[in-house]
Amino acid sequence: MMPYSPPRRRLRNRLMLAFAGFTALVAAVFALYVVLFVYAVEDQLFETMLDREAAAQQAHHEEHGDWTTPRDGFMSIATTASALPDGIADVLREEPRRREFAGAEGRHYHLRTLPSRDAGEPAAWLVAEVSSLLVVRPMRAQIVRLLVWSGVAMVALALLLGGWLAGRITAPLSRLADAVGDATPERLPPGFAAGFPDDEVGVVARRLDDLIARVRDFVEREREFTRDASHELRTPLTVIRTATERLDLEAGLSDAARRHLDHIAQSSRQLEQTVALLLSLAREQASPESEIRTPVLPLLERVIVEQSPLLEHKPVEVQVDVATHVFTTLPATVLNILLSNLVGNAFAHTRAGHIVIDMQDSALRIANPGGDVRDVDFEPFVKGHDSSGFGLGLSIVQRLCERHGIVLRIDSRAGQTIARLILPAG
């Protein structure tokens, strides 16, 4: 189990950044609206003055047939396009609807068309040179600086407020993460939910507290079971081994009886090792055997002999092509369990034909006709039609392969099942 380490992406920092980002967005939108507002107010003032003067000029033109001098000194009348100042006429040809123009040397113009009574006569233009009346543009740099510094101040305030609020919000979550971060089945924090508030975090803490209590009870029951199973299983195995040793000392036994007796003694020793391995697997501990160089062929031959009763009365031939110099660093007990299950499955599911066990591309290959291995077959208590066991073989094989870093592939195609076992080389 990996040790607990604080998360790199802390929720508190993300909340602070969210506050700051939202504040920066609001400040930017507010600044945009401020700039648009002051420009719009200033332009609307000039437009109102032009509307008033245009109405007076239109009334004078209808009464007298000509244009009069505007009342405001910054306004003038241009009766022809060529009389428009600062190249306004050229811009009008490109943009006839434009009403605001920038001139040379900082001059700024607003324009209003004055139609005449005779549609055949050229129109006149009311020109307002408002550069001396501009208020916003000369202050534009000051306005921008004020808005920028105000935005920076608001973002800083949002960071402070967001940090304080995020700390208040995430403090219970951080305490909960610290409480359960280092929890293991052997070291579980009991009753830690009492100090959490009555909110969503408190609900999660109480549910975790209940779950941890159940896990603790389960772990205790598992320990008691493994302790009792170890005692109850090893005691009869010890009796069997002792009885075989005493029988082996008696005279008058036939050669066949001694062979059977040796087989019983060997099987009892193997079963003792298997019980020790399975119990250590249940406790999630390392294998009781140290890593040594285990020869594959002798163990494979013994497994074939032990599993040979599964081939009785079947027209099946077994071909073994494994060199004597093939070794592995797997403990003999682990390798025996793997081979017993894989070879036993091959023998059990083969009704006729050839079973080939050989080495191919650094992998131990067991190929047999028939059989169709599915993913569900690796689940506990799932067994095939020809299996006489409890459906735990492939599940144990998978757990052992995961524990010892063994690559196992079982493919079924063209009426043949091929199991490839890549063992750690010795």
GILIN-V954218 format. One record per backbone hydrogen bond with DSSP energy under -1.0 kcal/mol. CO is the residue of the C=O (numbers start at 1). NH is the residue of the N-H. E is the energy in kcal/mol with one decimal. If there is no record, write none. Layout:
co = (CO,CO)
nh = (NH,NH)
e = (E,E)
This chain:
co = (10,11,12,13,14,15,16,17,18,19,20,21,22,23,24,25,26,27,28,29,30,31,32,33,34,35,36,37,38,39,40,41,42,43,44,45,46,47,48,49,50,51,52,53,54,55,56,57,58,59,60,61,72,74,76,78,81,85,87,88,89,91,95,99,101,104,107,108,109,110,112,114,118,124,125,126,127,128,130,137,139,140,141,142,143,144,145,146,147,148,149,150,151,152,153,154,155,156,157,158,159,160,161,162,163,164,165,166,167,170,171,172,173,174,175,176,177,187,193,197,199,200,201,202,203,204,205,206,207,208,209,210,211,212,213,214,215,216,217,218,219,220,221,222,223,224,225,226,227,228,229,230,231,233,234,235,236,237,238,239,240,241,242,243,244,247,254,255,256,257,258,259,260,261,262,263,264,265,266,267,268,269,270,271,272,273,274,275,276,277,278,279,280,294,296,297,298,299,300,301,302,303,307,308,309,311,314,315,317,319,321,323,326,327,328,331,332,333,334,335,336,337,338,339,340,341,342,343,344,345,353,355,356,357,358,363,364,365,366,367,368,374,375,376,379,391,392,393,394,395,396,397,398,399,400,401,407,409,411,413,415,416,417,418,419,420,421,422,424)
nh = (14,15,16,17,18,19,20,21,22,23,24,25,26,27,28,29,30,31,32,33,34,35,36,37,38,39,40,41,42,43,44,45,46,47,48,49,50,51,52,53,54,55,56,57,58,59,60,61,62,63,64,65,75,129,127,125,84,88,91,92,93,95,98,111,109,107,103,130,101,128,126,124,121,114,78,112,76,110,133,140,143,144,145,146,147,148,149,150,151,152,153,154,155,156,157,158,159,160,161,162,163,164,165,166,167,168,169,170,171,174,175,176,177,178,179,180,181,184,196,199,203,204,205,206,207,208,209,210,211,212,213,214,215,216,217,218,219,220,221,222,223,224,225,226,227,228,229,230,231,232,233,234,235,237,238,239,240,241,242,243,244,245,246,247,248,250,258,259,260,261,262,263,264,265,266,267,268,269,270,271,272,273,274,275,276,277,278,279,280,281,282,283,285,328,300,301,302,303,304,305,306,307,310,311,312,314,316,353,355,357,359,326,296,426,294,335,336,337,338,339,340,341,342,343,344,345,346,347,348,349,317,319,367,321,365,360,421,358,419,356,417,377,378,379,382,382,396,397,398,399,400,401,402,403,404,406,422,420,418,416,370,413,368,411,366,409,364,407,329)
e = (-1.8,-2.3,-2.3,-2.5,-2.0,-2.5,-2.8,-3.0,-2.5,-2.5,-2.6,-2.2,-2.6,-2.8,-2.4,-2.5,-2.8,-2.7,-2.3,-2.4,-2.4,-2.6,-2.6,-2.5,-2.6,-2.2,-2.5,-2.8,-2.2,-2.7,-2.6,-1.8,-1.8,-2.6,-2.3,-2.0,-2.5,-2.5,-2.3,-2.3,-3.0,-2.2,-1.8,-2.6,-2.4,-2.1,-2.2,-2.5,-2.1,-1.5,-3.1,-1.9,-1.7,-2.8,-3.1,-2.7,-1.4,-1.6,-1.4,-2.5,-1.6,-2.9,-1.5,-2.4,-3.0,-1.7,-3.0,-1.9,-2.5,-2.7,-3.5,-2.4,-1.3,-3.7,-2.7,-1.8,-2.5,-2.2,-1.4,-1.5,-2.7,-2.7,-2.5,-2.5,-2.6,-2.8,-2.8,-2.1,-2.5,-2.6,-2.4,-2.4,-2.5,-2.6,-2.5,-2.6,-2.4,-2.4,-3.0,-3.4,-2.8,-2.4,-2.9,-3.2,-2.3,-2.1,-2.3,-3.3,-1.5,-3.0,-2.5,-2.3,-2.8,-2.6,-2.0,-2.1,-1.6,-1.9,-1.4,-1.9,-2.3,-2.3,-2.7,-2.6,-2.4,-2.6,-2.5,-2.4,-2.5,-3.0,-2.1,-2.0,-2.6,-2.7,-2.2,-2.5,-3.1,-2.3,-2.5,-2.7,-2.4,-2.4,-2.6,-2.8,-2.5,-2.7,-3.7,-2.5,-1.8,-3.3,-2.8,-1.9,-1.9,-1.3,-2.6,-2.0,-2.5,-2.6,-2.7,-2.6,-2.3,-2.1,-2.2,-2.6,-2.2,-1.2,-2.3,-2.2,-2.4,-2.5,-2.9,-2.2,-2.3,-2.5,-2.8,-2.5,-2.4,-2.3,-2.4,-2.5,-2.3,-2.2,-2.4,-2.6,-2.3,-2.4,-2.8,-2.4,-2.1,-2.3,-2.2,-1.6,-2.7,-1.8,-2.5,-2.8,-2.1,-2.2,-2.4,-2.2,-2.5,-2.5,-1.8,-2.4,-1.2,-1.7,-2.3,-2.1,-3.1,-3.1,-1.2,-1.1,-2.2,-1.6,-3.7,-2.4,-2.5,-2.1,-2.4,-2.8,-2.6,-2.2,-2.5,-3.0,-1.9,-2.4,-2.1,-2.7,-2.7,-2.2,-2.3,-3.3,-3.0,-3.1,-3.7,-2.9,-2.5,-2.1,-2.7,-2.5,-2.9,-1.1,-1.4,-1.6,-1.3,-1.2,-2.4,-2.4,-2.5,-2.0,-2.6,-2.4,-2.3,-2.3,-2.4,-2.4,-2.7,-3.3,-2.9,-1.5,-3.0,-2.5,-2.4,-2.6,-2.5,-2.3,-2.8,-1.2,-1.7)
